[in-house]
Every structure is written in structure tokens, then in C-alpha cells.
Amino acid sequence: MDKDTIQKKTPYLMMGILFFGAFVSFLNNSLLNVALPSIMIDLNIKEYSTVQWLVTGYMLVAGILVPASAFLITRFKNRTIFIAAMAIFTLGTILAAFAPNFGFLLAGRMIQAAGSSVMGPLLMNVMLISFSREKRGAAMGVFGLVMITAPAIGPTLSGYIVEYYDWRLLFEMIIPFAVISLVLAIWKLENVMETRESSLDYLSVILSTIGFGGLLYGFSSASSDGWTDGIVLSTIIIGAIALVLFIARQLTMEQPLLNLEVYKYPLFALASVISVVVSVAMFSGMILTPAYVQSVRGISPSDSGLMMLPGAIVMAIMSPITGKLFDKFGPRVLAIIGLSITAYTTYLLGHLQIDSSYGYIITIYTVRMFGMSMVMMPIMTNGLNQLPTRLNPHGTAINNTIQQVAGALGTAVFVTIMNTVALNKGKDLMAGIDPAMLTEAKINEIKQLALLDGIQFTFLIATGVTVVALILSLFLKRANLSPETLAKLEKE
């Protein structure tokens, strides 16, 4: 079969290649979080804010490039896009693995992000084309396994490697898998999506880069530099202004970079809002739980990673099951059950104590992940089901972009709340103690108690955020998939 023709049958082999490549790139997203202190020592980096750019820079590049994915997917063949993206990702991984200094390592990470950014939108669009709307739930459930489970496994894997091996192994182990994925793509990948002539509006690209880049950088930096920092405030304000100009331009263009017409479809609009709220809530657990386990309880990175592993396994098992349940029951019942579980377990995490048992922590965290596994993909799939096929690239690009921004915002807000409450609690505890009694052990004990208080309070705020998503989910309904509606969507 000619590789430039459009494949009509469900391309299971090709889907496998895409899933493999996406898993490799998504796994890379969260691998470095635990390794940053080791990299600081090895590369002689003085400031944590400097090494943090390995995470922040990656997120920035990915967040900036995702809006352009709608144009790329519309204009170029999926085979061409995947091979180019995987080649770029592989190049970045090799550069990072053998980087002689921090500059080369950061460049490698950003090149990785450039290749990885299009993987999620591309894979999602291929699935939307390859499966009928009635069967998309199961397919998107498998996608959820890749999108959510790979980053969830990252901290466990990196915690073990950093403790017993060298941080460079985090990149070296990815290289052979990336190369295999690239070779398989060149050998077997087919085209399943039609392309059409589409022009790229460079002003829109510039505005989206400044807008989303400014917001992502500002929110990410706020968690470490504070909300009153001049650079943080200026980047958020500039980003917000650029984003307003970007939206205004998209609404007046014939071929926008991101077609905001998707928000004319109420189920997609509702799914988009719920996804933002759920993303914020999800990041609370990803940030606050490791802070409690490592900084309050003093558990090693490898052991804390292992404590998170059961939750990742549960999500891996549940994602395909949730997809099939969505096809059968629709989104509302899954969202209500999943968000109820998530809200309750988040509330329980808000009452963790200095002596809570390992088994209790693991159980609550795992059950919370079980609840989360029932929410994101069904809601997103239901929203996309209401869109006509021509708007699929724009719907997926918008979903991925707002989740990136919501994740950065959620991280910044929760870390700020945690630090502020901990600081005030620390001052209160110190005020009631004779300075002569403040030994190093006593100061460390006060720091632990203050941080615990900050984490508890922030988890309770996250509970409220989850309840907001739960209330919104009551308005969900299954997208109309009658033959008349499907025919109308295909004509639009």
C-alpha cells in the first residue's frame, strides 16, 4: 500500500506505534522532578531556580507549540508529523543524555519538548478519525492509559534511578525506545487523516507564544518567586494582554490558528470548563503528596516514589475499563462517582497527621487516583463527540493547551497557599517558645509541623475545587449520536 494514501480500515498496528511513541514521550514529562537536586550537585548549579528551568522550560515549549498543532495536523500527513516529531524528540534525548554542562542539558530538554508537544494532539486526532463516535470511549480510555499513567510512573522510576544510579540514565534508557519507535514509524506508519491547504498566520503564532508562554512562565515562577515579584507580575500581565489579542484575532479570521467555534457546542464548552477545574485539582495531589511524604515525613525519593506506584497502576488498569463504561453509560454517572471519590479522598488527605501510617497514605492516594481515572477522558471524549470532524484538531489543541495552563496555574496557587500558611503557622509556633529553647532539633520540628499545617489547609482548598467540578458534572449529558445528528456533523 502506498504510504501517501489514506487508510480506511481501523489501523491497529499504526495505533500501536503511535501509542508506543506517545508513551515514551509522555513518560519523559515527569522524569526529572525528583532528579533536580542530583543534577544541581553534578553540574555545580548554585540556585534551585536555575535547575528548575529543566521542568519549567520543557512545559513552556510544549505549551507554546500545542496551539500550532491544529495547523500542523490539518496541513501535513500524520505519518510525516509523527516521524518528524519523534526524530526531534530522539535528538533532544541524546543531547540531554550526553550534555557536558547545564546549557546543553537545557537545550536537549527543550528540543525534547518540541518533539513531544504534538504527540498528544496527533494521537487523539488519529483515534477520532479511526473510531466511530459510538466506540471512541474504549479507544480514548487506552489513550488515557498513555497520557496519565506514563507521567504517573515517572516519579517512581526516577526516584529509584536517582537513588541507586546516575541521573543521566533517565535519558539513556529512553534513547533505544525512541529509536525503535522512530524506526517502526518509518517502516509501518500509514496515513489515516485527510489534509487540506491551510495557511499559517504568523501574527497568531506570535500572540499565542507570548500569551500562553507568558502565562505559563508567570504561573510557574510564582510558586518559587512569589506573586509580588516584578518579573512574575509583568509576564502574567503581558501574557494576559497577548492572549486577549490572540482570541480577538481568532474570532475575526477565516482560517484561525485555533478555531474558537468549538465553544459554540455546549457539551464541548462544559467539558472544557470541567477539564480545567479537574486539572487544577489533579495537580494539587501531584504537588502536595510528595511534599508531605518527603519534607514532612522524611521518606527517601525512591520509597516515596514506590508509595505513589499503586495509584499509577490503578490508573493504568482503570483507563481502558473507564472507556468501555463511558461507551455504555455516558459521562455523567462516571464523572459524579469519580469526582465524589476524588473529593472525599482529597478531604482525607487534608487531615493527614505527622504519624499517619504508610498503609493509610498509600490507600488514600490510590483510591484518589481511582476516582480521577473515571473523570478526565470520559468528559473530554464526550465534548469532542459533539464536534464536527473538521474541528477535531482545534478541539484537541484547545483541550491540551488549557490543561497545560490550568496545571501551571494550579501548581502556582497551591504552592503559594501552602508556603503562606506554613510561614504563618511557623511564626505562631515560634512566638510561644523561649529563644533559649530553640535547638536545631526543635526548629526542624516546628518546620515540619508548620509545613504539615500548610499542606492540610491546601488539600482542603483542593477539596473545594473538586466539589466545584462535581457540581458542574451534574449538567453533563451524553452527546447526541443519532444517525441524523451524525450526518449533520459530517456535513458541517
C-alpha positions as CSV (number, residue, x, y, z in Angstrom):
1,M,0.0,0.0,0.0
2,D,1.3,3.5,-0.9
3,K,2.2,5.4,2.2
4,D,0.6,8.6,0.9
5,T,-2.8,7.0,0.5
6,I,-5.5,7.3,3.2
7,Q,-6.0,4.0,5.1
8,K,-9.7,3.2,5.6
9,K,-9.6,0.2,8.0
10,T,-9.1,0.7,11.7
11,P,-5.2,0.9,11.8
12,Y,-4.5,-1.2,14.9
13,L,-0.8,-1.7,14.0
14,M,-0.3,2.0,13.4
15,M,-2.2,2.9,16.6
16,G,0.2,0.6,18.5
17,I,3.2,2.5,17.0
18,L,1.6,5.8,18.0
19,F,0.8,4.7,21.5
20,F,4.4,3.4,22.0
21,G,5.9,6.7,20.8
22,A,3.5,8.8,22.9
23,F,4.2,6.7,26.0
24,V,7.9,7.2,25.6
25,S,7.5,11.0,25.2
26,F,4.9,11.3,28.0
27,L,7.0,9.3,30.4
28,N,9.7,11.9,29.9
29,N,7.5,14.7,31.2
30,S,7.8,13.9,34.9
31,L,11.1,12.0,35.0
32,L,13.2,14.9,36.1
33,N,11.1,16.2,39.0
34,V,12.9,14.0,41.6
35,A,16.3,14.3,39.9
36,L,16.8,18.1,40.1
37,P,18.8,18.1,43.4
38,S,21.2,15.4,42.0
39,I,21.7,17.4,38.7
40,M,22.4,20.6,40.8
41,I,25.3,18.8,42.6
42,D,26.6,17.0,39.5
43,L,26.7,20.1,37.2
44,N,27.6,22.5,40.1
45,I,24.4,24.6,39.8
46,K,24.1,27.1,42.8
47,E,20.4,28.1,42.6
48,Y,17.4,25.8,42.6
49,S,15.5,28.3,40.4
50,T,18.1,27.7,37.7
51,V,17.8,23.9,37.6
52,Q,14.0,24.3,37.8
53,W,14.2,25.6,34.2
54,L,14.6,21.9,33.1
55,V,11.0,21.5,34.1
56,T,9.7,25.0,33.5
57,G,11.4,25.3,30.1
58,Y,10.0,21.9,29.0
59,M,6.5,23.0,29.9
60,L,6.9,26.4,28.3
61,V,8.0,25.0,24.9
62,A,5.2,22.3,25.0
63,G,2.6,24.9,26.0
64,I,3.7,27.3,23.2
65,L,3.7,24.7,20.4
66,V,0.5,22.9,21.3
67,P,-1.8,25.6,19.8
68,A,0.1,25.2,16.5
69,S,-0.7,21.5,16.4
70,A,-4.2,22.2,14.9
71,F,-2.5,23.8,11.8
72,L,0.2,21.0,11.6
73,I,-2.4,18.2,11.8
74,T,-4.7,19.9,9.2
75,R,-1.8,20.8,6.8
76,F,0.6,17.8,6.9
77,K,0.2,14.0,6.8
78,N,0.1,12.2,10.2
79,R,3.0,10.0,9.1
80,T,5.2,13.0,8.3
81,I,4.3,14.8,11.6
82,F,4.9,11.7,13.8
83,I,8.3,10.9,12.2
84,A,9.5,14.5,12.4
85,A,8.3,14.8,16.0
86,M,9.9,11.5,17.0
87,A,13.2,12.4,15.3
88,I,13.3,15.8,17.1
89,F,12.4,14.1,20.4
90,T,15.2,11.5,19.9
91,L,17.7,14.1,19.1
92,G,16.9,16.1,22.2
93,T,17.1,12.9,24.4
94,I,20.6,12.1,23.0
95,L,21.8,15.7,23.6
96,A,20.4,15.7,27.2
97,A,21.9,12.3,28.0
98,F,25.5,13.3,27.0
99,A,25.2,17.0,27.9
100,P,28.6,18.3,29.2
101,N,27.0,21.2,31.0
102,F,23.7,22.7,32.1
103,G,23.3,24.7,28.9
104,F,23.4,21.6,26.7
105,L,21.1,19.8,29.1
106,L,18.5,22.6,29.0
107,A,18.7,22.7,25.2
108,G,18.2,19.0,25.0
109,R,15.1,19.2,27.2
110,M,13.6,22.0,25.1
111,I,14.2,20.0,21.9
112,Q,12.5,17.1,23.6
113,A,9.6,19.3,24.3
114,A,9.4,20.5,20.7
115,G,9.0,16.9,19.6
116,S,6.8,15.7,22.4
117,S,4.3,18.6,22.2
118,V,2.5,17.4,19.1
119,M,2.3,13.7,20.2
120,G,-0.9,14.0,22.3
121,P,-3.0,16.0,19.8
122,L,-1.8,13.9,16.9
123,L,-2.7,10.6,18.6
124,M,-6.0,11.9,19.8
125,N,-6.9,13.1,16.3
126,V,-5.9,9.7,14.7
127,M,-8.2,8.0,17.2
128,L,-11.1,10.4,16.5
129,I,-10.8,9.6,12.8
130,S,-10.2,5.8,13.2
131,F,-13.1,5.0,15.5
132,S,-16.8,5.8,15.3
133,R,-18.2,8.1,17.9
134,E,-20.1,5.2,19.5
135,K,-16.7,3.3,20.1
136,R,-14.5,6.3,20.9
137,G,-14.8,5.8,24.7
138,A,-12.8,2.5,24.7
139,A,-10.1,4.0,22.3
140,M,-9.8,7.1,24.4
141,G,-9.6,5.0,27.5
142,V,-6.4,3.4,26.1
143,F,-5.2,6.9,25.3
144,G,-5.8,7.9,28.9
145,L,-3.6,5.0,30.0
146,V,-0.8,6.6,28.0
147,M,-1.5,10.2,28.8
148,I,-2.0,9.8,32.6
149,T,-0.2,6.6,33.5
150,A,3.2,7.4,31.9
151,P,3.7,10.7,33.8
152,A,2.4,9.0,37.0
153,I,5.1,6.2,36.7
154,G,7.8,8.8,36.1
155,P,8.5,9.9,39.7
156,T,8.6,6.2,40.9
157,L,11.1,5.3,38.2
158,S,13.2,8.4,38.6
159,G,13.3,8.2,42.4
160,Y,14.8,4.7,42.2
161,I,17.3,5.5,39.5
162,V,18.4,8.7,41.1
163,E,19.0,7.0,44.5
164,Y,20.9,4.0,43.1
165,Y,22.3,5.1,39.7
166,D,23.1,8.3,37.8
167,W,20.6,10.8,36.6
168,R,21.8,10.5,33.0
169,L,20.3,7.0,32.9
170,L,16.9,8.8,32.9
171,F,17.7,9.9,29.3
172,E,19.9,7.0,28.3
173,M,17.2,4.4,28.9
174,I,14.7,6.4,26.7
175,I,17.1,6.5,23.7
176,P,16.6,2.9,22.5
177,F,12.8,3.1,22.9
178,A,12.7,6.4,21.0
179,V,14.8,5.0,18.2
180,I,12.7,1.8,18.0
181,S,9.5,4.0,17.8
182,L,11.1,6.1,15.0
183,V,12.2,3.0,13.0
184,L,8.7,1.4,13.3
185,A,7.1,4.7,12.2
186,I,9.3,4.9,9.1
187,W,8.7,1.2,8.3
188,K,5.0,0.8,9.0
189,L,3.2,4.1,9.7
190,E,0.3,4.9,7.4
191,N,-1.8,8.0,6.8
192,V,-5.4,7.9,8.1
193,M,-6.2,11.6,8.1
194,E,-7.0,13.8,5.1
195,T,-5.0,17.0,4.7
196,R,-6.0,20.3,3.1
197,E,-4.3,23.5,2.1
198,S,-4.1,25.8,5.1
199,S,-2.1,28.9,5.7
200,L,-0.3,29.8,8.9
201,D,-1.0,33.2,10.4
202,Y,2.3,34.3,11.9
203,L,0.9,37.1,14.0
204,S,-1.4,34.5,15.7
205,V,1.6,32.3,16.3
206,I,3.5,35.3,17.9
207,L,0.5,36.3,20.0
208,S,-0.1,32.7,21.2
209,T,3.6,32.3,22.0
210,I,3.6,35.5,24.1
211,G,0.2,34.8,25.6
212,F,0.5,31.2,26.6
213,G,4.2,31.4,27.2
214,G,3.8,34.5,29.5
215,L,1.0,32.9,31.5
216,L,2.9,29.5,31.8
217,Y,6.1,31.2,32.8
218,G,4.4,33.6,35.2
219,F,2.3,31.0,37.0
220,S,5.2,28.5,37.2
221,S,7.6,31.1,38.6
222,A,5.1,32.4,41.1
223,S,5.4,29.2,43.1
224,S,9.1,29.9,43.8
225,D,9.5,33.7,43.4
226,G,6.1,34.9,44.8
227,W,3.2,36.7,43.3
228,T,4.6,40.1,44.0
229,D,7.8,39.5,42.0
230,G,8.2,42.1,39.2
231,I,9.0,39.5,36.5
232,V,6.2,37.3,37.6
233,L,3.6,40.1,37.5
234,S,4.9,41.5,34.2
235,T,4.9,38.2,32.4
236,I,1.4,37.4,33.6
237,I,0.1,40.8,32.6
238,I,1.8,40.7,29.2
239,G,0.7,37.1,28.6
240,A,-2.9,38.0,29.5
241,I,-3.0,41.0,27.1
242,A,-1.4,38.9,24.3
243,L,-4.0,36.2,24.9
244,V,-6.9,38.7,24.7
245,L,-5.5,40.0,21.4
246,F,-5.0,36.4,20.2
247,I,-8.6,35.5,21.0
248,A,-9.9,38.6,19.3
249,R,-7.9,37.8,16.2
250,Q,-9.1,34.2,16.0
251,L,-12.7,35.4,16.1
252,T,-12.2,37.5,13.0
253,M,-10.1,35.2,10.8
254,E,-11.4,32.9,8.1
255,Q,-8.6,30.3,8.9
256,P,-7.7,30.9,12.6
257,L,-4.8,29.1,14.3
258,L,-7.2,27.9,16.9
259,N,-10.8,27.8,15.8
260,L,-12.9,29.0,18.8
261,E,-16.1,28.0,17.0
262,V,-15.7,24.8,19.1
263,Y,-17.2,26.8,22.1
264,K,-20.5,27.1,20.2
265,Y,-21.0,23.4,21.0
266,P,-22.3,23.4,24.7
267,L,-21.1,19.9,25.6
268,F,-17.6,20.8,24.5
269,A,-17.7,24.1,26.3
270,L,-18.9,22.4,29.5
271,A,-16.2,19.6,29.1
272,S,-13.6,22.3,28.7
273,V,-14.5,24.1,31.9
274,I,-14.7,20.9,33.9
275,S,-11.3,19.7,32.5
276,V,-9.7,23.0,33.7
277,V,-11.1,22.5,37.2
278,V,-10.1,18.8,37.3
279,S,-6.6,19.6,36.1
280,V,-6.2,22.1,38.9
281,A,-7.4,19.5,41.4
282,M,-5.2,16.8,40.0
283,F,-2.0,18.9,40.2
284,S,-2.8,19.5,43.9
285,G,-2.2,15.8,44.6
286,M,0.9,15.6,42.4
287,I,2.5,18.6,44.3
288,L,1.2,18.3,47.8
289,T,1.5,14.5,48.4
290,P,5.3,14.3,47.6
291,A,5.8,17.4,49.7
292,Y,4.1,15.7,52.7
293,V,5.8,12.3,52.2
294,Q,9.4,13.7,51.7
295,S,9.5,17.0,53.6
296,V,7.2,16.3,56.5
297,R,7.8,12.5,56.9
298,G,11.4,12.5,55.6
299,I,10.8,9.5,53.4
300,S,13.5,8.9,50.7
301,P,12.8,9.7,47.0
302,S,12.8,6.0,46.0
303,D,10.4,5.0,48.8
304,S,8.1,8.0,48.2
305,G,8.0,7.0,44.5
306,L,7.1,3.5,45.4
307,M,4.3,4.8,47.6
308,M,2.8,6.5,44.5
309,L,3.2,3.4,42.3
310,P,-0.1,1.6,43.3
311,G,-2.1,4.7,42.3
312,A,-0.3,4.7,38.9
313,I,-1.1,1.0,38.4
314,V,-4.8,1.6,39.3
315,M,-5.0,4.3,36.7
316,A,-3.3,2.1,34.1
317,I,-5.9,-0.7,34.8
318,M,-8.9,1.6,35.0
319,S,-8.3,3.8,31.9
320,P,-9.4,1.2,29.3
321,I,-12.2,0.0,31.6
322,T,-13.5,3.5,32.1
323,G,-13.5,4.0,28.3
324,K,-15.8,1.0,27.9
325,L,-18.0,2.1,30.7
326,F,-18.3,5.5,29.0
327,D,-19.5,3.9,25.8
328,K,-22.2,2.1,27.8
329,F,-23.3,4.6,30.4
330,G,-22.2,8.0,29.1
331,P,-20.1,10.7,31.0
332,R,-22.4,11.9,33.8
333,V,-22.6,8.8,36.1
334,L,-18.8,8.2,35.7
335,A,-18.0,11.9,36.5
336,I,-20.3,12.0,39.5
337,I,-18.9,8.8,41.0
338,G,-15.3,9.7,40.1
339,L,-15.4,13.2,41.4
340,S,-17.2,12.2,44.6
341,I,-14.4,9.7,45.4
342,T,-11.8,12.3,44.5
343,A,-13.4,15.0,46.7
344,Y,-13.7,12.7,49.7
345,T,-10.1,11.3,49.4
346,T,-8.8,14.8,48.9
347,Y,-10.6,15.8,52.1
348,L,-9.0,12.9,53.9
349,L,-5.5,13.9,52.6
350,G,-6.3,17.3,54.2
351,H,-6.3,15.5,57.6
352,L,-3.0,13.6,57.3
353,Q,-1.0,13.7,60.6
354,I,2.6,13.6,61.4
355,D,2.3,9.9,62.3
356,S,-0.2,8.7,59.7
357,S,0.7,5.2,58.7
358,Y,2.3,4.3,55.3
359,G,-0.6,2.0,54.6
360,Y,-3.1,4.7,55.2
361,I,-1.3,7.2,53.0
362,I,-0.9,4.7,50.1
363,T,-4.6,3.6,50.4
364,I,-6.0,7.2,50.3
365,Y,-3.7,8.3,47.5
366,T,-4.5,5.1,45.4
367,V,-8.3,5.5,45.9
368,R,-8.0,9.1,44.9
369,M,-6.2,8.1,41.7
370,F,-9.0,5.6,41.1
371,G,-11.6,8.4,41.3
372,M,-9.5,10.6,39.0
373,S,-9.3,7.8,36.4
374,M,-13.1,7.9,35.9
375,V,-13.2,11.6,35.1
376,M,-10.9,13.2,32.6
377,M,-11.1,11.1,29.5
378,P,-14.9,10.4,29.5
379,I,-15.6,14.1,29.9
380,M,-13.1,15.1,27.2
381,T,-14.3,12.4,24.8
382,N,-18.0,13.4,25.3
383,G,-17.1,17.0,24.4
384,L,-15.2,16.0,21.3
385,N,-18.1,13.8,20.2
386,Q,-20.3,16.8,19.7
387,L,-17.8,18.5,17.3
388,P,-17.8,18.0,13.5
389,T,-14.8,16.2,12.2
390,R,-13.2,19.3,10.7
391,L,-13.0,20.9,14.2
392,N,-11.3,17.8,15.8
393,P,-7.8,19.2,15.5
394,H,-8.8,22.5,17.1
395,G,-10.8,20.8,19.9
396,T,-7.8,18.6,20.8
397,A,-5.4,21.5,20.6
398,I,-7.5,23.7,22.8
399,N,-8.0,20.9,25.4
400,N,-4.3,20.2,25.6
401,T,-3.5,24.0,25.8
402,I,-5.9,24.8,28.6
403,Q,-4.8,21.8,30.6
404,Q,-1.2,23.0,30.4
405,V,-2.2,26.5,31.6
406,A,-4.5,25.1,34.3
407,G,-1.8,22.8,35.5
408,A,0.7,25.7,35.8
409,L,-1.9,27.9,37.5
410,G,-2.9,25.1,39.9
411,T,0.6,24.4,40.8
412,A,1.5,28.0,41.5
413,V,-1.6,28.7,43.5
414,F,-1.4,25.6,45.7
415,V,2.3,26.0,46.4
416,T,1.7,29.7,47.3
417,I,-1.1,28.8,49.6
418,M,0.9,26.0,51.2
419,N,4.0,28.2,51.8
420,T,2.0,31.2,53.1
421,V,0.0,29.1,55.6
422,A,3.2,27.2,56.7
423,L,5.1,30.5,57.2
424,N,2.3,32.0,59.4
425,K,2.0,28.8,61.3
426,G,5.7,28.7,61.9
427,K,5.7,32.2,63.2
428,D,2.9,31.4,65.6
429,L,4.7,28.3,66.9
430,M,8.0,30.2,67.3
431,A,6.3,33.0,69.2
432,G,5.3,30.8,72.1
433,I,8.8,29.4,72.7
434,D,11.7,30.8,74.8
435,P,14.5,31.6,72.3
436,A,16.9,29.8,74.6
437,M,14.9,26.6,74.0
438,L,15.2,26.8,70.2
439,T,17.6,24.0,69.5
440,E,18.2,22.8,65.9
441,A,16.0,19.8,66.6
442,K,13.2,22.0,67.9
443,I,13.4,24.3,64.9
444,N,13.2,21.3,62.5
445,E,10.2,20.0,64.4
446,I,8.5,23.4,64.1
447,K,9.2,23.5,60.4
448,Q,7.7,20.0,60.0
449,L,4.5,21.0,61.9
450,A,4.2,24.3,60.0
451,L,4.5,22.6,56.6
452,L,2.1,19.9,57.6
453,D,-0.4,22.7,58.5
454,G,0.1,24.3,55.1
455,I,-0.4,21.0,53.3
456,Q,-3.5,20.2,55.3
457,F,-5.1,23.6,54.6
458,T,-4.2,23.5,50.9
459,F,-5.7,20.0,50.5
460,L,-8.9,21.4,51.9
461,I,-8.9,24.1,49.3
462,A,-8.3,21.4,46.7
463,T,-11.4,19.6,48.1
464,G,-13.5,22.7,47.4
465,V,-12.1,22.9,43.8
466,T,-13.1,19.3,43.3
467,V,-16.6,19.9,44.6
468,V,-17.0,22.7,42.0
469,A,-16.1,20.2,39.3
470,L,-18.6,17.7,40.8
471,I,-21.4,20.3,40.7
472,L,-20.6,21.1,37.1
473,S,-20.7,17.4,36.2
474,L,-24.4,17.3,37.2
475,F,-25.1,19.2,34.0
476,L,-23.3,16.7,31.7
477,K,-25.3,14.6,29.2
478,R,-24.3,12.2,26.5
479,A,-23.6,13.7,23.1
480,N,-26.4,13.0,20.7
481,L,-25.2,10.3,18.3
482,S,-28.4,9.7,16.4
483,P,-27.9,9.0,12.6
484,E,-29.4,12.4,11.8
485,T,-27.0,14.2,14.2
486,L,-24.0,12.3,12.9
487,A,-25.0,13.1,9.3
488,K,-25.3,16.8,10.2
489,L,-21.9,16.8,11.9
490,E,-20.2,15.3,8.9
491,K,-21.7,18.0,6.7
492,E,-20.6,20.9,8.8
